[in-house]
Amino acid sequence: MSQVYNWQLGRKMAYPYEEKHPDHQFAFVFNINRCIGCQTCSMACKSTWTFSKGQEYMWWNNVESKPYGGYPQNWDVKALEMLEEANPGKQEWDATKNGARRPYGSYDGMTIFEAASRRVGPEGPQRVMGYLPSDEEWRFPNIGEDTPKGTKGVRGTYDKSGVSLPEHKNWFFYLQRICNHCTYPACLAACPRKAIYKRPEDGIVLIDQERCRGYRKCVEACPYKKSMFRTETRTSEKCIGCYPRIEGKETLANGTPWETRCMTACVGKIRMQGLVEIDKKTGDWANDPQNPIHFLVKKEKVALPLYPQFGTEPNGYYIPPRWVPRAYLHQMFGPGVDQAIERYTAPSRELLAVMQLFRAQQAIIARYEIKDGPKVYETKINGKPWALFNDTVIGYDAKGNELVSMTVEEGLQRRPAERANSI
């Protein structure tokens, strides 16, 4: 295998193909703290792309409740168990080895590509370690929904001492999932037909339906289980990143790149999607501090990759939930969790302004500016002084056209007395 650099792991790793990067990369941030689990995103995707015969079990976008929910069932637990079985007791991070190209430290365990050589089956060594979910595991997309984790050894009873931060004793949270359009896709690595490719202009991962023969190696390899087999056509399919919208071909977009359907349908305003420029020399993200995705992931480090230890360098990032036990979050998002939650709990002036851009409109925001506003509130958070400023954040598209202007404080509308009960 070739050696490629994975900045999320802070080291080089084995991958079946040479390192190669697109001009820009499709990337997104989900704020778990805001999600209400309404599934509006899931229905927007379902009604747009996966409504045909043979796609009944396909949910390119899904929202599952953690820790008990999963689609397919137990997808993450199974992948983690397989890695642990291949490299027992050594799946660890060293967060002290951090630096410019290793923001979360160094991952000293094995990825799904490296562990594959230790899992030899009837077909010999595989390119990627994985498994094929059973039909039953695909059958219940909402299993475990809204089921909280309680006190260990006590069933059917809430903890009577109540809840308080930093960790609730009874807890669950919603995990929003689409294809991560990974930098090193496991689906692409495993396909014997070379039917899967990353688009050079935006890094979106697609399956060539003419070349696919339905071997399901991509379904087996993807640790996030976001490639799915369509029984009617006998081919595999996956999230296409709503690429016609990214290309600006939406009827009302006038050539401006628009966010995907799941992003724009989000009523909780938890989603932001964009394109980040890739540095051709390093393969890492180019320094673009006024890009909101770059700011949230690289500068503020408040948004983290999902299960980075798998090694695919996923391009979906999450602001972790504040109330969940840290050990669970460390396993899911890596060692950057504590810093991310600390910064989200007492947000900087810039972060608070950028957070207003989530779902402010449908076009992709390529750059933002902030105009200073007055101080409107001050308090202490975790014993430290903190102030709120009513700044204005302005979002622009890639051509420099202004898309949206938002203040940190929402506008207040007073209903006239004569219309108090007009609704």
Secondary structure as a PSIPRED ss2 file (coil, helix, strand):
# PSIPRED VFORMAT (PSIPRED V4.0)

   1 M C   1.000  0.000  0.000
   2 S E   0.000  0.000  1.000
   3 Q E   0.000  0.000  1.000
   4 V E   0.000  0.000  1.000
   5 Y E   0.000  0.000  1.000
   6 N E   0.000  0.000  1.000
   7 W C   1.000  0.000  0.000
   8 Q C   1.000  0.000  0.000
   9 L C   1.000  0.000  0.000
  10 G C   1.000  0.000  0.000
  11 R E   0.000  0.000  1.000
  12 K E   0.000  0.000  1.000
  13 M E   0.000  0.000  1.000
  14 A E   0.000  0.000  1.000
  15 Y E   0.000  0.000  1.000
  16 P C   1.000  0.000  0.000
  17 Y C   1.000  0.000  0.000
  18 E C   1.000  0.000  0.000
  19 E C   1.000  0.000  0.000
  20 K C   1.000  0.000  0.000
  21 H C   1.000  0.000  0.000
  22 P C   1.000  0.000  0.000
  23 D C   1.000  0.000  0.000
  24 H E   0.000  0.000  1.000
  25 Q E   0.000  0.000  1.000
  26 F E   0.000  0.000  1.000
  27 A E   0.000  0.000  1.000
  28 F E   0.000  0.000  1.000
  29 V E   0.000  0.000  1.000
  30 F E   0.000  0.000  1.000
  31 N E   0.000  0.000  1.000
  32 I H   0.000  1.000  0.000
  33 N H   0.000  1.000  0.000
  34 R H   0.000  1.000  0.000
  35 C C   1.000  0.000  0.000
  36 I C   1.000  0.000  0.000
  37 G C   1.000  0.000  0.000
  38 C C   1.000  0.000  0.000
  39 Q C   1.000  0.000  0.000
  40 T H   0.000  1.000  0.000
  41 C H   0.000  1.000  0.000
  42 S H   0.000  1.000  0.000
  43 M H   0.000  1.000  0.000
  44 A H   0.000  1.000  0.000
  45 C H   0.000  1.000  0.000
  46 K H   0.000  1.000  0.000
  47 S H   0.000  1.000  0.000
  48 T H   0.000  1.000  0.000
  49 W H   0.000  1.000  0.000
  50 T C   1.000  0.000  0.000
  51 F C   1.000  0.000  0.000
  52 S C   1.000  0.000  0.000
  53 K C   1.000  0.000  0.000
  54 G C   1.000  0.000  0.000
  55 Q C   1.000  0.000  0.000
  56 E C   1.000  0.000  0.000
  57 Y C   1.000  0.000  0.000
  58 M C   1.000  0.000  0.000
  59 W C   1.000  0.000  0.000
  60 W C   1.000  0.000  0.000
  61 N C   1.000  0.000  0.000
  62 N E   0.000  0.000  1.000
  63 V E   0.000  0.000  1.000
  64 E E   0.000  0.000  1.000
  65 S E   0.000  0.000  1.000
  66 K E   0.000  0.000  1.000
  67 P C   1.000  0.000  0.000
  68 Y C   1.000  0.000  0.000
  69 G C   1.000  0.000  0.000
  70 G C   1.000  0.000  0.000
  71 Y C   1.000  0.000  0.000
  72 P C   1.000  0.000  0.000
  73 Q C   1.000  0.000  0.000
  74 N C   1.000  0.000  0.000
  75 W H   0.000  1.000  0.000
  76 D H   0.000  1.000  0.000
  77 V H   0.000  1.000  0.000
  78 K H   0.000  1.000  0.000
  79 A H   0.000  1.000  0.000
  80 L H   0.000  1.000  0.000
  81 E H   0.000  1.000  0.000
  82 M H   0.000  1.000  0.000
  83 L H   0.000  1.000  0.000
  84 E H   0.000  1.000  0.000
  85 E H   0.000  1.000  0.000
  86 A H   0.000  1.000  0.000
  87 N C   1.000  0.000  0.000
  88 P C   1.000  0.000  0.000
  89 G C   1.000  0.000  0.000
  90 K C   1.000  0.000  0.000
  91 Q C   1.000  0.000  0.000
  92 E C   1.000  0.000  0.000
  93 W E   0.000  0.000  1.000
  94 D E   0.000  0.000  1.000
  95 A C   1.000  0.000  0.000
  96 T C   1.000  0.000  0.000
  97 K C   1.000  0.000  0.000
  98 N C   1.000  0.000  0.000
  99 G E   0.000  0.000  1.000
 100 A C   1.000  0.000  0.000
 101 R C   1.000  0.000  0.000
 102 R E   0.000  0.000  1.000
 103 P C   1.000  0.000  0.000
 104 Y C   1.000  0.000  0.000
 105 G C   1.000  0.000  0.000
 106 S E   0.000  0.000  1.000
 107 Y E   0.000  0.000  1.000
 108 D C   1.000  0.000  0.000
 109 G C   1.000  0.000  0.000
 110 M C   1.000  0.000  0.000
 111 T C   1.000  0.000  0.000
 112 I C   1.000  0.000  0.000
 113 F C   1.000  0.000  0.000
 114 E C   1.000  0.000  0.000
 115 A H   0.000  1.000  0.000
 116 A H   0.000  1.000  0.000
 117 S H   0.000  1.000  0.000
 118 R H   0.000  1.000  0.000
 119 R C   1.000  0.000  0.000
 120 V C   1.000  0.000  0.000
 121 G E   0.000  0.000  1.000
 122 P C   1.000  0.000  0.000
 123 E C   1.000  0.000  0.000
 124 G E   0.000  0.000  1.000
 125 P C   1.000  0.000  0.000
 126 Q C   1.000  0.000  0.000
 127 R C   1.000  0.000  0.000
 128 V C   1.000  0.000  0.000
 129 M C   1.000  0.000  0.000
 130 G C   1.000  0.000  0.000
 131 Y C   1.000  0.000  0.000
 132 L C   1.000  0.000  0.000
 133 P C   1.000  0.000  0.000
 134 S C   1.000  0.000  0.000
 135 D H   0.000  1.000  0.000
 136 E H   0.000  1.000  0.000
 137 E H   0.000  1.000  0.000
 138 W H   0.000  1.000  0.000
 139 R C   1.000  0.000  0.000
 140 F C   1.000  0.000  0.000
 141 P C   1.000  0.000  0.000
 142 N C   1.000  0.000  0.000
 143 I C   1.000  0.000  0.000
 144 G C   1.000  0.000  0.000
 145 E C   1.000  0.000  0.000
 146 D C   1.000  0.000  0.000
 147 T C   1.000  0.000  0.000
 148 P C   1.000  0.000  0.000
 149 K E   0.000  0.000  1.000
 150 G C   1.000  0.000  0.000
 151 T C   1.000  0.000  0.000
 152 K C   1.000  0.000  0.000
 153 G C   1.000  0.000  0.000
 154 V C   1.000  0.000  0.000
 155 R C   1.000  0.000  0.000
 156 G C   1.000  0.000  0.000
 157 T C   1.000  0.000  0.000
 158 Y C   1.000  0.000  0.000
 159 D C   1.000  0.000  0.000
 160 K C   1.000  0.000  0.000
 161 S C   1.000  0.000  0.000
 162 G C   1.000  0.000  0.000
 163 V C   1.000  0.000  0.000
 164 S C   1.000  0.000  0.000
 165 L C   1.000  0.000  0.000
 166 P C   1.000  0.000  0.000
 167 E C   1.000  0.000  0.000
 168 H C   1.000  0.000  0.000
 169 K C   1.000  0.000  0.000
 170 N C   1.000  0.000  0.000
 171 W E   0.000  0.000  1.000
 172 F C   1.000  0.000  0.000
 173 F E   0.000  0.000  1.000
 174 Y E   0.000  0.000  1.000
 175 L E   0.000  0.000  1.000
 176 Q E   0.000  0.000  1.000
 177 R E   0.000  0.000  1.000
 178 I C   1.000  0.000  0.000
 179 C C   1.000  0.000  0.000
 180 N C   1.000  0.000  0.000
 181 H C   1.000  0.000  0.000
 182 C C   1.000  0.000  0.000
 183 T C   1.000  0.000  0.000
 184 Y C   1.000  0.000  0.000
 185 P C   1.000  0.000  0.000
 186 A H   0.000  1.000  0.000
 187 C H   0.000  1.000  0.000
 188 L H   0.000  1.000  0.000
 189 A H   0.000  1.000  0.000
 190 A H   0.000  1.000  0.000
 191 C C   1.000  0.000  0.000
 192 P C   1.000  0.000  0.000
 193 R C   1.000  0.000  0.000
 194 K C   1.000  0.000  0.000
 195 A C   1.000  0.000  0.000
 196 I E   0.000  0.000  1.000
 197 Y E   0.000  0.000  1.000
 198 K E   0.000  0.000  1.000
 199 R C   1.000  0.000  0.000
 200 P C   1.000  0.000  0.000
 201 E C   1.000  0.000  0.000
 202 D C   1.000  0.000  0.000
 203 G C   1.000  0.000  0.000
 204 I C   1.000  0.000  0.000
 205 V E   0.000  0.000  1.000
 206 L E   0.000  0.000  1.000
 207 I E   0.000  0.000  1.000
 208 D C   1.000  0.000  0.000
 209 Q C   1.000  0.000  0.000
 210 E C   1.000  0.000  0.000
 211 R C   1.000  0.000  0.000
 212 C C   1.000  0.000  0.000
 213 R C   1.000  0.000  0.000
 214 G C   1.000  0.000  0.000
 215 Y C   1.000  0.000  0.000
 216 R C   1.000  0.000  0.000
 217 K H   0.000  1.000  0.000
 218 C H   0.000  1.000  0.000
 219 V H   0.000  1.000  0.000
 220 E H   0.000  1.000  0.000
 221 A H   0.000  1.000  0.000
 222 C C   1.000  0.000  0.000
 223 P C   1.000  0.000  0.000
 224 Y C   1.000  0.000  0.000
 225 K C   1.000  0.000  0.000
 226 K C   1.000  0.000  0.000
 227 S E   0.000  0.000  1.000
 228 M E   0.000  0.000  1.000
 229 F E   0.000  0.000  1.000
 230 R E   0.000  0.000  1.000
 231 T C   1.000  0.000  0.000
 232 E C   1.000  0.000  0.000
 233 T C   1.000  0.000  0.000
 234 R C   1.000  0.000  0.000
 235 T E   0.000  0.000  1.000
 236 S E   0.000  0.000  1.000
 237 E E   0.000  0.000  1.000
 238 K E   0.000  0.000  1.000
 239 C C   1.000  0.000  0.000
 240 I C   1.000  0.000  0.000
 241 G C   1.000  0.000  0.000
 242 C C   1.000  0.000  0.000
 243 Y H   0.000  1.000  0.000
 244 P H   0.000  1.000  0.000
 245 R H   0.000  1.000  0.000
 246 I H   0.000  1.000  0.000
 247 E C   1.000  0.000  0.000
 248 G C   1.000  0.000  0.000
 249 K C   1.000  0.000  0.000
 250 E C   1.000  0.000  0.000
 251 T C   1.000  0.000  0.000
 252 L C   1.000  0.000  0.000
 253 A C   1.000  0.000  0.000
 254 N C   1.000  0.000  0.000
 255 G C   1.000  0.000  0.000
 256 T C   1.000  0.000  0.000
 257 P C   1.000  0.000  0.000
 258 W E   0.000  0.000  1.000
 259 E C   1.000  0.000  0.000
 260 T C   1.000  0.000  0.000
 261 R H   0.000  1.000  0.000
 262 C H   0.000  1.000  0.000
 263 M H   0.000  1.000  0.000
 264 T H   0.000  1.000  0.000
 265 A C   1.000  0.000  0.000
 266 C C   1.000  0.000  0.000
 267 V C   1.000  0.000  0.000
 268 G C   1.000  0.000  0.000
 269 K C   1.000  0.000  0.000
 270 I C   1.000  0.000  0.000
 271 R E   0.000  0.000  1.000
 272 M E   0.000  0.000  1.000
 273 Q E   0.000  0.000  1.000
 274 G E   0.000  0.000  1.000
 275 L E   0.000  0.000  1.000
 276 V E   0.000  0.000  1.000
 277 E E   0.000  0.000  1.000
 278 I E   0.000  0.000  1.000
 279 D C   1.000  0.000  0.000
 280 K C   1.000  0.000  0.000
 281 K C   1.000  0.000  0.000
 282 T C   1.000  0.000  0.000
 283 G C   1.000  0.000  0.000
 284 D C   1.000  0.000  0.000
 285 W E   0.000  0.000  1.000
 286 A C   1.000  0.000  0.000
 287 N C   1.000  0.000  0.000
 288 D C   1.000  0.000  0.000
 289 P C   1.000  0.000  0.000
 290 Q C   1.000  0.000  0.000
 291 N C   1.000  0.000  0.000
 292 P H   0.000  1.000  0.000
 293 I H   0.000  1.000  0.000
 294 H H   0.000  1.000  0.000
 295 F H   0.000  1.000  0.000
 296 L H   0.000  1.000  0.000
 297 V H   0.000  1.000  0.000
 298 K H   0.000  1.000  0.000
 299 K H   0.000  1.000  0.000
 300 E C   1.000  0.000  0.000
 301 K C   1.000  0.000  0.000
 302 V C   1.000  0.000  0.000
 303 A C   1.000  0.000  0.000
 304 L E   0.000  0.000  1.000
 305 P E   0.000  0.000  1.000
 306 L C   1.000  0.000  0.000
 307 Y C   1.000  0.000  0.000
 308 P H   0.000  1.000  0.000
 309 Q H   0.000  1.000  0.000
 310 F H   0.000  1.000  0.000
 311 G C   1.000  0.000  0.000
 312 T C   1.000  0.000  0.000
 313 E C   1.000  0.000  0.000
 314 P C   1.000  0.000  0.000
 315 N C   1.000  0.000  0.000
 316 G E   0.000  0.000  1.000
 317 Y E   0.000  0.000  1.000
 318 Y E   0.000  0.000  1.000
 319 I E   0.000  0.000  1.000
 320 P C   1.000  0.000  0.000
 321 P C   1.000  0.000  0.000
 322 R C   1.000  0.000  0.000
 323 W C   1.000  0.000  0.000
 324 V C   1.000  0.000  0.000
 325 P C   1.000  0.000  0.000
 326 R H   0.000  1.000  0.000
 327 A H   0.000  1.000  0.000
 328 Y H   0.000  1.000  0.000
 329 L H   0.000  1.000  0.000
 330 H H   0.000  1.000  0.000
 331 Q H   0.000  1.000  0.000
 332 M H   0.000  1.000  0.000
 333 F H   0.000  1.000  0.000
 334 G C   1.000  0.000  0.000
 335 P C   1.000  0.000  0.000
 336 G C   1.000  0.000  0.000
 337 V H   0.000  1.000  0.000
 338 D H   0.000  1.000  0.000
 339 Q H   0.000  1.000  0.000
 340 A H   0.000  1.000  0.000
 341 I H   0.000  1.000  0.000
 342 E H   0.000  1.000  0.000
 343 R H   0.000  1.000  0.000
 344 Y H   0.000  1.000  0.000
 345 T H   0.000  1.000  0.000
 346 A C   1.000  0.000  0.000
 347 P C   1.000  0.000  0.000
 348 S C   1.000  0.000  0.000
 349 R H   0.000  1.000  0.000
 350 E H   0.000  1.000  0.000
 351 L H   0.000  1.000  0.000
 352 L H   0.000  1.000  0.000
 353 A H   0.000  1.000  0.000
 354 V H   0.000  1.000  0.000
 355 M H   0.000  1.000  0.000
 356 Q H   0.000  1.000  0.000
 357 L H   0.000  1.000  0.000
 358 F C   1.000  0.000  0.000
 359 R C   1.000  0.000  0.000
 360 A C   1.000  0.000  0.000
 361 Q C   1.000  0.000  0.000
 362 Q C   1.000  0.000  0.000
 363 A E   0.000  0.000  1.000
 364 I C   1.000  0.000  0.000
 365 I C   1.000  0.000  0.000
 366 A C   1.000  0.000  0.000
 367 R E   0.000  0.000  1.000
 368 Y E   0.000  0.000  1.000
 369 E E   0.000  0.000  1.000
 370 I E   0.000  0.000  1.000
 371 K E   0.000  0.000  1.000
 372 D C   1.000  0.000  0.000
 373 G C   1.000  0.000  0.000
 374 P C   1.000  0.000  0.000
 375 K E   0.000  0.000  1.000
 376 V E   0.000  0.000  1.000
 377 Y E   0.000  0.000  1.000
 378 E E   0.000  0.000  1.000
 379 T E   0.000  0.000  1.000
 380 K E   0.000  0.000  1.000
 381 I E   0.000  0.000  1.000
 382 N C   1.000  0.000  0.000
 383 G C   1.000  0.000  0.000
 384 K E   0.000  0.000  1.000
 385 P E   0.000  0.000  1.000
 386 W E   0.000  0.000  1.000
 387 A E   0.000  0.000  1.000
 388 L E   0.000  0.000  1.000
 389 F E   0.000  0.000  1.000
 390 N C   1.000  0.000  0.000
 391 D C   1.000  0.000  0.000
 392 T E   0.000  0.000  1.000
 393 V E   0.000  0.000  1.000
 394 I E   0.000  0.000  1.000
 395 G E   0.000  0.000  1.000
 396 Y E   0.000  0.000  1.000
 397 D C   1.000  0.000  0.000
 398 A C   1.000  0.000  0.000
 399 K C   1.000  0.000  0.000
 400 G C   1.000  0.000  0.000
 401 N C   1.000  0.000  0.000
 402 E E   0.000  0.000  1.000
 403 L E   0.000  0.000  1.000
 404 V E   0.000  0.000  1.000
 405 S E   0.000  0.000  1.000
 406 M E   0.000  0.000  1.000
 407 T E   0.000  0.000  1.000
 408 V C   1.000  0.000  0.000
 409 E C   1.000  0.000  0.000
 410 E C   1.000  0.000  0.000
 411 G C   1.000  0.000  0.000
 412 L C   1.000  0.000  0.000
 413 Q C   1.000  0.000  0.000
 414 R C   1.000  0.000  0.000
 415 R C   1.000  0.000  0.000
 416 P C   1.000  0.000  0.000
 417 A H   0.000  1.000  0.000
 418 E H   0.000  1.000  0.000
 419 R H   0.000  1.000  0.000
 420 A C   1.000  0.000  0.000
 421 N C   1.000  0.000  0.000
 422 S C   1.000  0.000  0.000
 423 I C   1.000  0.000  0.000
